[in-house]
């Protein structure tokens, strides 16, 4: 993945139970730092997310959303 790619990501809802996650959401990766990724989501907010919760989005993700 590189800056500018369409990505899908999950967010941790409760940090005391990190296995509780949201559904997949779409966004654009705007920065990548060590184990953190900054993503611009569809609402225009910049989110900082752990890199293991971010994947490059494919054609199916782009078409359905």
C-alpha positions in Angstrom: 0.0 0.0 0.0 1.1 3.5 -0.7 -0.2 7.0 0.0 -3.3 7.8 -2.2 -4.6 4.2 -2.3 -8.2 3.3 -1.7 -8.2 1.2 1.5 -10.7 -0.5 3.7 -10.3 -0.4 7.5 -11.8 -1.4 10.8 -11.8 0.6 14.0 -11.4 -0.7 17.6 -14.6 0.2 19.5 -13.4 -0.6 23.0 -9.7 -0.6 23.7 -10.0 -2.8 26.8 -11.4 -5.5 24.4 -9.5 -5.0 21.2 -11.3 -7.8 19.4 -14.5 -5.7 19.3 -14.3 -4.0 15.9 -16.5 -2.1 13.5 -17.4 -3.4 10.0 -15.2 -2.6 7.0 -15.2 1.1 6.0 -13.7 2.8 2.9 -11.2 5.6 2.9 -8.0 7.0 1.2 -4.6 6.5 2.9 -3.0 9.9 3.4 0.0 9.0 5.6 1.9 5.9 6.8 4.1 6.0 9.9 5.7 2.9 11.5 2.7 0.9 12.7 0.1 3.6 12.2 -1.9 4.7 9.2 -3.8 8.0 8.7 -7.0 7.5 6.6 -9.4 10.1 5.2 -12.8 8.4 5.5 -15.9 9.1 3.5 -17.2 11.6 6.0 -14.1 13.8 5.6 -12.5 12.9 9.0 -8.9 11.9 9.3 -8.6 8.7 11.4 -5.3 7.3 12.9 -5.6 3.5 12.8 -3.2 0.6 13.6 -1.8 -0.7 10.3 -2.9 -4.3 10.9 -6.5 -3.1 10.6 -6.0 -1.6 7.2 -6.1 -3.4 3.8 -5.9 -2.2 0.2 -9.4 -2.1 -1.2 -10.2 -4.0 -4.4 -12.6 -3.6 -7.3 -15.5 -5.2 -5.5 -15.2 -2.8 -2.6 -15.1 0.2 -4.9 -18.2 -1.0 -6.9 -20.4 -1.8 -3.9 -19.8 1.4 -2.0 
